[in-house]
Amino acid sequence: MKILLFGPAGAGKTSLMRTTCLGYNFMKVLNLKPTKGVSRENFIFRGIMELNVWDLGGQERYMERYFSESQRELIFSEATTAVFMVDSSAIDHEVRDIFDKFLKYVFEFSPKINMIYVLLNKIDLQESKEDEYYEILTKDLDGGLIKKLSFTPVSVKEGSAQHRLIEILDFEIQKNTLSMQRLGKIRHLLDELKLNTLSEYLLFNQPDGLLISSTFGKFELKPLQFMKFEIGTLDSNIYTIYQQIMELQNISNLSPLSLSTIVYESDNCWILVKEVSNGAVLMAVTSNKRREVFSSVMNALTGDSFKNLILYLKSSEY
């Protein structure tokens, strides 16, 4: 899926892309330099769909290039999702000309697109004028065209922009039959793990921390950014200790450790977190703290159902 992130310089496009798609926190993108030309990033969204995000620098010299006869087809063709973003705290009437050309070429070269998403960013600032920007961008537009525009006031700093982009991407991949087939298969494999273990299972994507699927069905939560580093660090430390123990026992043939499982304990349940592949982390939450329930989960995480999940996720990687 080709995602266009378009708009004038300083709108927050790169900050939105990196915080949503790459798991960065806002402080890490606070002082980003302007994007020079076209920046393309590939990542797997929710573990089921590869997205190719085109983050287009918004300086005037780049805009002229995008709209030129030699470049416009390359930039605007074969897009599946088009997002136009502006800084609502810095009113610029010249943006309307950019917006009109953007609409023209998106619909010309990507005719399958039936909705353009417009994000009015930086509403967290006191000087934000999102209503005024809406009027600038829609004045004298044909009524049929306005129906193809979805405006949302957002803030990258406060997280509403990321939430809105995730909603947009979720909606787009739901229209993709292949992604829905993958999601159904993953849910079936998780249900197999749940069988006879009295536990619920949640599968998360790395590095964005978004939920891929769970045995709860529909389940919404904020991205779990901590997932992407804890397991690897712990696994490295454990292997060092394991190596020393083997040396003390005069065992020279060291076998590699399997992917680590972290066990957490609460007053009424166990939580087990296990890396499935380079792109996914599985969490199991037991219904109680009985020994046999814990043992059943550990058996499930070393059994055929878990192996089938690993094999399927690896076969689905791009």
C-alpha positions as CSV (number, residue, x, y, z in Angstrom):
1,M,0.0,0.0,0.0
2,K,1.3,3.4,-1.0
3,I,0.6,6.1,1.5
4,L,1.1,9.8,0.5
5,L,1.8,12.3,3.3
6,F,1.6,15.7,1.6
7,G,1.4,19.3,2.7
8,P,3.4,22.5,3.2
9,A,6.7,22.6,5.2
10,G,6.4,22.5,8.9
11,A,3.1,20.8,9.0
12,G,4.4,17.9,11.1
13,K,4.3,15.1,8.4
14,T,7.6,13.5,9.3
15,S,6.9,13.7,13.1
16,L,3.6,12.0,12.4
17,M,5.1,9.3,10.3
18,R,8.0,8.5,12.7
19,T,5.9,8.5,15.9
20,T,3.1,6.4,14.4
21,C,5.0,4.0,12.1
22,L,8.4,3.7,13.8
23,G,7.4,4.0,17.5
24,Y,9.3,7.2,18.2
25,N,8.2,9.4,21.2
26,F,7.4,13.0,20.6
27,M,10.6,14.3,22.2
28,K,12.7,12.4,19.7
29,V,11.1,14.2,16.8
30,L,10.8,17.6,18.4
31,N,13.7,19.2,16.4
32,L,13.6,17.3,13.1
33,K,15.2,19.0,10.1
34,P,12.9,19.6,7.1
35,T,12.5,16.7,4.8
36,K,14.5,17.1,1.6
37,G,12.4,15.9,-1.3
38,V,10.8,12.5,-1.1
39,S,11.4,10.2,1.9
40,R,10.1,6.7,1.5
41,E,9.8,4.4,4.5
42,N,8.5,0.7,4.4
43,F,7.1,-0.9,7.5
44,I,4.6,-3.6,8.4
45,F,1.4,-2.2,9.9
46,R,-0.2,-4.4,12.7
47,G,1.9,-7.3,11.4
48,I,-0.3,-8.0,8.4
49,M,0.2,-5.3,5.7
50,E,3.3,-3.7,4.2
51,L,3.0,0.0,3.9
52,N,5.1,2.3,1.7
53,V,4.9,5.8,3.2
54,W,5.9,8.6,0.9
55,D,6.8,11.6,3.2
56,L,7.1,14.5,0.8
57,G,9.1,17.6,1.9
58,G,6.9,20.7,1.7
59,Q,9.4,23.5,0.7
60,E,8.3,25.5,-2.4
61,R,11.2,24.1,-4.6
62,Y,10.0,20.6,-4.0
63,M,6.4,21.4,-4.6
64,E,7.2,22.7,-8.0
65,R,9.0,19.5,-8.8
66,Y,6.1,17.2,-7.6
67,F,3.6,19.1,-9.8
68,S,5.9,19.2,-12.8
69,E,4.9,17.2,-15.9
70,S,7.9,15.0,-15.5
71,Q,7.3,14.1,-11.9
72,R,3.5,14.2,-11.2
73,E,2.7,10.7,-12.4
74,L,5.5,9.1,-10.4
75,I,4.4,11.0,-7.2
76,F,0.7,10.6,-7.4
77,S,0.1,7.3,-9.2
78,E,-0.8,4.0,-7.5
79,A,-1.6,5.6,-4.1
80,T,-4.0,3.7,-1.9
81,T,-4.2,6.4,0.8
82,A,-3.7,10.2,0.5
83,V,-3.2,12.4,3.6
84,F,-2.8,16.2,3.4
85,M,-1.5,17.9,6.5
86,V,-1.2,21.6,7.5
87,D,0.0,23.6,10.5
88,S,-3.3,25.1,11.7
89,S,-1.4,27.7,13.8
90,A,0.3,29.2,10.8
91,I,-2.4,30.5,8.3
92,D,-1.1,30.6,4.8
93,H,-3.6,31.4,2.0
94,E,-1.1,30.2,-0.7
95,V,-1.6,26.6,0.7
96,R,-4.9,26.6,-1.2
97,D,-3.1,26.5,-4.5
98,I,-1.0,23.5,-3.3
99,F,-4.2,21.8,-2.0
100,D,-6.0,22.2,-5.3
101,K,-3.1,20.8,-7.4
102,F,-2.8,17.9,-4.9
103,L,-6.5,17.0,-5.3
104,K,-6.3,17.2,-9.0
105,Y,-3.3,14.9,-9.5
106,V,-4.4,12.4,-6.8
107,F,-7.7,11.8,-8.4
108,E,-6.2,11.8,-11.9
109,F,-3.4,9.3,-11.3
110,S,-4.9,7.3,-8.4
111,P,-8.6,7.1,-9.5
112,K,-9.4,4.3,-7.0
113,I,-9.0,6.7,-4.1
114,N,-12.4,7.9,-3.0
115,M,-11.5,9.8,0.2
116,I,-8.7,12.4,0.9
117,Y,-7.8,12.8,4.6
118,V,-7.0,16.3,5.7
119,L,-5.2,16.7,9.1
120,L,-5.3,20.2,10.7
121,N,-2.3,19.8,13.0
122,K,-1.1,21.7,16.1
123,I,-4.5,22.3,17.7
124,D,-2.7,22.1,21.1
125,L,-1.3,25.6,20.4
126,Q,-3.3,28.6,21.5
127,E,-2.9,30.3,18.2
128,S,-4.4,27.4,16.3
129,K,-7.1,28.4,13.8
130,E,-8.3,25.1,12.4
131,D,-11.8,26.5,11.5
132,E,-10.2,29.3,9.4
133,Y,-8.0,26.8,7.7
134,Y,-11.0,24.7,6.9
135,E,-12.7,27.7,5.2
136,I,-9.5,28.4,3.2
137,L,-9.3,24.8,1.9
138,T,-13.0,24.3,1.1
139,K,-14.1,27.8,-0.2
140,D,-15.8,27.4,-3.6
141,L,-15.1,23.7,-3.9
142,D,-17.7,21.6,-5.7
143,G,-20.1,19.9,-3.3
144,G,-19.3,16.5,-4.7
145,L,-15.6,17.0,-4.1
146,I,-16.1,18.2,-0.5
147,K,-17.8,14.9,0.2
148,K,-14.6,13.2,-0.7
149,L,-12.7,15.2,1.9
150,S,-12.4,14.1,5.6
151,F,-11.1,16.9,7.9
152,T,-9.8,16.2,11.4
153,P,-8.2,18.7,13.9
154,V,-5.3,16.9,15.4
155,S,-2.1,17.2,17.5
156,V,1.0,15.2,17.0
157,K,2.3,16.4,20.4
158,E,-0.8,15.2,22.2
159,G,-1.2,12.0,20.2
160,S,-4.5,12.6,18.5
161,A,-2.8,12.8,15.1
162,Q,-1.3,9.3,15.5
163,H,-4.6,7.9,16.7
164,R,-6.3,9.4,13.6
165,L,-3.7,8.0,11.2
166,I,-4.0,4.5,12.8
167,E,-7.8,4.8,12.2
168,I,-7.3,5.7,8.6
169,L,-4.8,2.9,8.0
170,D,-7.0,0.4,9.8
171,F,-10.0,1.4,7.5
172,E,-7.8,1.1,4.4
173,I,-6.4,-2.4,5.2
174,Q,-9.9,-3.6,6.1
175,K,-10.7,-3.2,2.4
176,N,-7.9,-5.5,1.5
177,T,-9.0,-9.1,1.2
178,L,-5.5,-10.6,1.6
179,S,-4.9,-8.7,4.9
180,M,-8.2,-9.8,6.3
181,Q,-7.4,-13.5,5.4
182,R,-4.1,-13.2,7.2
183,L,-5.8,-11.6,10.3
184,G,-8.4,-14.4,10.3
185,K,-5.6,-17.1,10.2
186,I,-3.7,-15.4,13.0
187,R,-6.8,-15.2,15.2
188,H,-7.4,-18.9,14.6
189,L,-3.9,-19.8,15.7
190,L,-4.3,-17.7,18.9
191,D,-7.6,-19.5,19.6
192,E,-5.7,-22.8,19.3
193,L,-3.2,-21.6,21.9
194,K,-6.1,-20.5,24.2
195,L,-7.7,-24.0,24.0
196,N,-7.3,-25.8,27.4
197,T,-5.0,-23.2,28.9
198,L,-7.6,-20.9,30.7
199,S,-5.6,-17.9,29.4
200,E,-6.1,-15.1,26.9
201,Y,-3.5,-14.3,24.2
202,L,-2.5,-11.0,22.6
203,L,-0.1,-10.6,19.7
204,F,1.7,-7.3,19.2
205,N,3.7,-5.9,16.2
206,Q,7.2,-4.4,16.5
207,P,8.4,-1.7,16.5
208,D,5.1,0.3,16.6
209,G,3.7,-1.8,19.5
210,L,0.2,-2.0,17.8
211,L,-2.0,-5.0,18.5
212,I,-2.2,-7.5,15.6
213,S,-4.9,-9.8,17.1
214,S,-6.1,-11.3,20.3
215,T,-8.4,-13.9,21.7
216,F,-10.6,-11.1,23.1
217,G,-11.6,-10.2,19.5
218,K,-12.0,-6.4,19.2
219,F,-9.5,-4.9,21.6
220,E,-8.2,-1.3,21.6
221,L,-5.2,0.1,23.5
222,K,-2.3,2.5,23.0
223,P,0.9,1.2,21.4
224,L,3.1,-0.7,23.8
225,Q,6.4,0.9,23.0
226,F,8.3,-0.9,25.8
227,M,7.8,-4.2,23.9
228,K,10.5,-3.6,21.4
229,F,13.6,-3.5,23.7
230,E,13.0,-5.4,27.0
231,I,13.1,-8.9,25.6
232,G,16.3,-8.6,23.6
233,T,18.2,-7.0,26.5
234,L,17.1,-9.7,29.0
235,D,17.8,-12.5,26.5
236,S,21.4,-11.2,26.1
237,N,22.0,-11.1,29.8
238,I,20.6,-14.6,30.4
239,Y,22.7,-16.1,27.7
240,T,25.9,-14.7,29.3
241,I,24.9,-16.3,32.6
242,Y,24.0,-19.6,30.9
243,Q,27.4,-19.6,29.1
244,Q,29.2,-19.2,32.4
245,I,27.2,-22.0,34.1
246,M,28.0,-24.4,31.2
247,E,31.7,-23.6,31.5
248,L,31.6,-24.4,35.2
249,Q,30.1,-27.8,34.4
250,N,32.8,-28.4,31.8
251,I,30.2,-28.5,29.0
252,S,31.9,-27.1,25.8
253,N,29.1,-27.7,23.3
254,L,26.9,-24.7,23.9
255,S,23.4,-24.9,22.3
256,P,21.7,-21.6,21.5
257,L,18.8,-20.5,23.7
258,S,15.4,-20.3,22.2
259,L,13.6,-16.9,22.2
260,S,13.1,-15.7,25.7
261,T,10.0,-15.8,27.8
262,I,9.5,-13.2,30.5
263,V,7.1,-14.0,33.4
264,Y,5.3,-11.4,35.4
265,E,3.2,-12.0,38.5
266,S,0.2,-10.1,39.9
267,D,-2.0,-11.0,42.9
268,N,-4.4,-13.0,40.8
269,C,-2.7,-14.1,37.6
270,W,0.5,-14.7,35.6
271,I,1.5,-12.7,32.5
272,L,3.9,-14.4,30.1
273,V,5.6,-12.4,27.3
274,K,7.3,-14.3,24.5
275,E,9.0,-13.2,21.3
276,V,7.4,-15.0,18.4
277,S,9.6,-13.7,15.5
278,N,11.6,-10.6,14.7
279,G,8.3,-8.8,14.1
280,A,5.9,-10.0,16.8
281,V,5.6,-10.4,20.6
282,L,3.0,-12.7,22.2
283,M,1.4,-12.0,25.6
284,A,-0.5,-14.6,27.6
285,V,-2.6,-13.6,30.6
286,T,-3.8,-16.5,32.8
287,S,-7.2,-16.6,34.5
288,N,-5.8,-17.5,37.9
289,K,-2.5,-18.5,39.6
290,R,-3.0,-22.3,39.9
291,R,0.1,-24.3,39.1
292,E,-1.6,-26.4,36.4
293,V,-2.8,-23.3,34.5
294,F,0.8,-21.9,34.4
295,S,2.1,-25.3,33.3
296,S,-0.5,-25.5,30.5
297,V,0.6,-22.1,29.1
298,M,4.2,-23.1,29.2
299,N,3.4,-26.3,27.4
300,A,1.4,-24.3,24.8
301,L,4.3,-22.0,24.2
302,T,6.5,-25.0,23.3
303,G,3.9,-27.0,21.5
304,D,2.7,-27.4,18.0
305,S,0.2,-24.5,18.0
306,F,2.9,-22.0,18.9
307,K,5.3,-23.5,16.3
308,N,2.5,-23.1,13.7
309,L,2.1,-19.5,14.7
310,I,5.8,-18.9,14.2
311,L,5.8,-20.6,10.8
312,Y,2.8,-18.6,9.6
313,L,4.1,-15.3,10.7
314,K,7.5,-16.0,9.0
315,S,5.7,-17.2,5.8
316,S,3.7,-13.9,5.8
317,E,6.8,-11.7,6.1
318,Y,7.7,-9.5,3.1
